[in-house]
Amino acid sequence: MESAWYNDTGRSSREGNRRRVKGHEIDIEQYRITEEPFYEEINGEIGLADIAAQQHLPVMLKGPTGCGKTRFVQHLAYRLKRPLITVACHEDLTASDLVGRYLLKGEETVWVDGPLTLGVKHGAIVYLDEIVEARKDTTVVVHPLGDDRRFLPIEKRGQVIEAVDDFMLVISYNPGYQSVLKELKQSTKQRFMAIEFTYPPADVETKIIEHEAGVAKDVAQRLVKLGGKVRTLRNHGLEEGVSTRLLIYAGTLMRQGVAPERACEVAVVQPITDDADMHRSIQELVKAIF
């Protein structure tokens, strides 16, 4: 993510040298979504998110991979006309990555705002995707933003920044991937209202695939049927059901002239499992449907 600099008249001592702290302005407009993302509502989640935004409530999105959580946040940001700053969480993510840090630039010490600081100052939606992947000591930095305090402490600068009204914190995680080592702490979870996502109903998923992949309705319906059959195998050897995203990939390949069996192999069968027996089972489903 391209970071921005803010005007700062203070000075910093680093490595025994006095260096001037310089700032630059940010163009927050780069984070605005200018075209409406396609989204089909499933269970009243749009209305719930609107209320959360109005009442300054942080939101947690729970659901399997590829079921529409990220697209929902994009759609929310577009409708609310707020910038959207997305952070893909990972195990090496530090608190400084979220809040900001000092960097040396020539003879100057430059403060770089992190995504949380940018969002708090500019009234953006900050989306922490798959937050369970981040280290536990990193996720606690969002705690003061996840309750009625709505402020962000920046220890390195000795500042506490109060969030502007339009700031909104959204996190997502996949409960199916939780383990003893990767589990969202109760102290974090209980700061958020939670909206549960799952795979769309067949008629809605058909519309999504038809629109996103640009395929005929009958092809979309067959892909949805395949998705439903594969998802029933989750308790019989599959760790995760096939996502709507992968079904869209398969449809996109078919639209480009790839044979259905081959398209489903590379977009559905190979990504979701490495088990040879499971491969054969899913390939038989593909042959039966297409």
C-alpha positions in Angstrom: 0.0 0.0 0.0 1.3 3.5 -0.8 1.6 5.4 2.4 1.4 9.1 2.9 3.1 11.7 5.0 1.5 14.2 7.4 2.8 17.6 8.4 4.8 17.3 11.6 6.7 20.2 13.2 8.4 18.0 15.8 11.9 16.6 15.8 13.3 13.2 16.4 16.6 12.0 17.7 17.9 8.8 16.0 21.2 7.1 16.2 22.6 10.1 18.1 21.8 12.6 15.3 19.2 15.3 15.3 17.1 14.9 12.2 14.2 17.0 10.9 10.8 15.2 10.8 9.2 16.0 7.5 5.6 15.4 6.4 3.7 15.1 3.1 0.0 15.1 2.4 -2.0 12.1 1.3 -4.6 11.8 -1.4 -7.2 9.7 0.3 -9.2 9.6 -2.9 -7.0 6.8 -4.2 -8.8 4.5 -1.8 -12.3 5.3 -3.0 -14.2 2.8 -5.1 -15.5 4.6 -8.2 -17.6 1.8 -9.8 -20.3 -0.1 -8.0 -19.2 -3.7 -7.2 -21.8 -6.3 -8.1 -23.3 -7.8 -4.9 -26.4 -9.9 -4.2 -27.7 -9.7 -0.7 -28.4 -13.0 1.0 -29.7 -12.4 4.5 -30.2 -8.7 5.3 -26.5 -8.1 5.8 -26.7 -4.7 4.0 -29.2 -3.2 6.4 -27.2 -4.5 9.4 -24.0 -3.0 8.1 -25.7 0.3 7.4 -26.9 0.5 11.0 -23.4 -0.4 12.2 -21.9 2.4 10.2 -24.5 4.9 11.6 -24.0 3.8 15.2 -20.2 3.5 15.0 -20.2 -0.2 15.6 -17.2 -2.4 14.5 -18.2 -5.3 12.3 -16.8 -8.9 12.2 -17.6 -11.0 9.1 -17.5 -14.7 9.6 -17.6 -17.3 6.9 -15.7 -19.7 4.6 -13.2 -18.7 1.9 -14.6 -17.2 -1.2 -18.2 -16.7 -0.1 -18.3 -12.9 -0.7 -17.0 -11.2 2.5 -14.5 -9.0 0.7 -16.9 -8.1 -2.1 -19.5 -7.2 0.5 -17.1 -4.7 2.1 -16.3 -3.2 -1.3 -20.0 -2.8 -1.9 -20.5 -1.2 1.5 -17.7 1.3 1.0 -19.1 2.3 -2.4 -22.6 2.8 -1.0 -21.4 4.8 2.0 -19.1 6.8 -0.2 -16.1 6.1 2.1 -12.6 5.2 1.3 -11.7 1.5 1.7 -8.2 0.5 3.1 -7.8 -3.3 3.0 -5.1 -5.1 5.0 -4.4 -8.8 4.2 -3.3 -10.1 7.6 -0.5 -12.6 8.0 1.7 -14.0 10.7 4.5 -11.4 10.2 2.1 -8.5 10.5 3.3 -6.1 13.3 1.6 -3.4 15.2 3.8 -0.9 13.3 2.5 -2.2 10.0 -1.0 -1.2 11.2 -0.2 2.0 13.0 2.9 3.5 11.4 6.7 3.9 11.8 9.6 6.3 11.5 11.8 5.8 8.4 15.0 7.4 7.4 15.0 9.2 4.2 18.3 10.9 3.4 19.0 13.1 6.4 15.4 13.3 7.5 13.3 11.2 9.7 9.9 10.6 8.1 6.9 9.3 9.9 4.8 6.9 7.7 1.2 6.4 8.8 -0.1 2.9 8.8 -3.5 1.9 7.4 -5.3 2.1 10.8 -4.0 5.7 11.3 -5.0 6.7 7.8 -8.5 5.3 8.3 -8.9 6.9 11.7 -7.8 10.4 10.4 -9.7 10.3 7.1 -12.9 8.5 8.0 -12.2 5.4 5.9 -13.4 1.8 6.3 -10.4 -0.2 7.4 -10.8 -3.9 6.5 -8.6 -6.4 8.2 -9.0 -9.5 6.1 -8.5 -12.9 7.8 -7.4 -11.3 11.1 -6.9 -14.6 12.7 -3.7 -15.0 10.6 -2.1 -12.0 12.4 -0.2 -12.4 15.6 -2.2 -12.0 18.8 0.1 -9.3 20.1 -0.7 -7.3 16.9 -4.5 -7.7 16.9 -4.8 -6.1 20.4 -3.9 -2.7 18.8 -7.5 -2.6 17.4 -9.1 -3.0 20.9 -9.4 0.7 21.7 -11.1 1.2 18.3 -13.4 -1.7 18.9 -15.3 -0.2 21.8 -16.9 3.2 22.7 -13.5 4.9 23.1 -12.8 4.8 19.4 -9.2 6.0 19.6 -5.9 4.8 18.4 -2.8 5.2 20.6 0.4 5.8 18.7 3.1 5.0 21.3 6.1 5.9 19.1 4.8 9.5 18.8 3.2 9.8 22.2 -0.2 10.5 20.6 -3.7 9.3 21.0 -5.9 9.9 17.9 -9.6 10.0 18.2 -11.4 8.4 15.2 -13.5 10.7 13.1 -17.2 9.9 12.7 -16.9 8.1 9.3 -14.2 5.7 10.4 -15.4 2.1 10.5 -13.5 -1.0 11.5 -14.3 -4.3 9.7 -12.5 -7.6 10.3 -13.1 -11.0 8.7 -12.1 -14.6 9.6 -12.9 -18.1 8.7 -14.0 -20.1 11.8 -13.3 -23.3 10.0 -9.6 -22.7 10.1 -9.4 -22.0 13.8 -7.1 -24.1 15.9 -5.3 -23.9 19.3 -2.6 -21.8 17.6 -4.9 -19.7 15.4 -8.0 -18.7 17.3 -9.4 -15.2 17.7 -9.3 -14.1 21.3 -12.6 -13.5 23.1 -11.3 -10.1 24.1 -11.1 -9.3 20.4 -14.3 -11.1 19.2 -16.5 -9.5 21.9 -15.7 -6.0 20.6 -17.5 -6.6 17.3 -21.0 -7.3 16.1 -20.8 -10.4 13.8 -22.4 -11.1 10.5 -22.2 -14.7 9.4 -21.7 -15.5 5.7 -22.1 -18.7 3.9 -22.4 -20.0 0.4 -25.3 -18.3 -1.4 -28.5 -20.1 -2.1 -28.6 -21.8 -5.5 -30.6 -19.1 -7.3 -28.5 -16.3 -5.9 -25.2 -18.1 -6.7 -26.5 -18.7 -10.3 -27.0 -15.0 -10.7 -23.5 -14.2 -9.3 -21.7 -16.7 -11.6 -23.8 -15.7 -14.6 -22.8 -12.0 -14.0 -19.2 -12.4 -12.9 -18.1 -15.1 -15.4 -20.3 -13.9 -18.3 -21.7 -17.3 -19.0 -25.2 -18.5 -20.0 -27.7 -19.2 -17.3 -27.7 -23.0 -17.9 -23.9 -23.1 -17.5 -24.1 -21.1 -14.3 -26.8 -23.5 -13.0 -24.6 -26.5 -13.8 -21.6 -24.9 -12.0 -23.9 -24.2 -8.9 -25.0 -27.9 -9.0 -21.4 -29.0 -9.1 -20.6 -26.7 -6.2 -23.4 -28.1 -4.1 -22.3 -31.7 -4.7 -18.7 -30.9 -3.9 -19.6 -29.1 -0.7 -21.4 -32.3 0.6 -18.0 -33.9 0.5 -16.6 -31.6 3.2 -17.3 -34.1 5.9 -15.9 -36.9 3.8 -12.3 -35.8 3.2 -12.5 -32.2 2.1 -11.2 -29.5 4.5 -13.3 -26.8 2.8 -16.1 -26.7 0.2 -15.6 -25.2 -3.2 -16.0 -21.4 -3.1 -18.2 -19.3 -5.3 -15.0 -17.6 -6.4 -13.6 -20.9 -7.9 -16.9 -21.6 -9.6 -16.6 -18.2 -11.3 -13.1 -19.0 -12.4 -14.4 -22.2 -14.0 -17.1 -20.3 -15.8 -14.6 -17.7 -17.0 -12.5 -20.5 -18.5 -15.5 -22.0 -20.2 -16.5 -18.7 -21.7 -13.0 -18.5 -23.2 -13.4 -21.8 -24.9 -11.9 -24.2 -22.4 -13.7 -27.6 -22.3 -15.9 -27.9 -19.2 -14.1 -30.9 -17.8 -10.7 -29.2 -18.1 -12.0 -25.9 -16.8 -13.4 -27.6 -13.7 -10.2 -29.6 -13.2 -8.0 -26.6 -13.0 -10.4 -24.2 -11.3 -12.2 -26.6 -8.9 -10.6 -30.0 -8.5 -6.9 -29.1 -8.2 -7.2 -26.0 -5.9 -9.3 -27.6 -3.2 -7.6 -31.0 -2.7 -4.4 -32.9 -3.3 -6.0 -36.3 -2.6 -6.0 -38.5 -5.6 -9.2 -40.4 -4.6 -11.0 -37.1 -4.0 -9.8 -35.9 -7.4 -11.4 -38.9 -9.1 -14.7 -38.5 -7.1 -15.0 -34.8 -8.1 -14.1 -35.5 -11.7 -16.9 -38.1 -11.9 -19.3 -35.4 -10.6 -18.1 -33.0 -13.4 -18.6 -35.7 -16.1 -22.1 -36.4 -14.8 -23.1 -32.7 -14.7 -21.4 -31.5 -17.9 
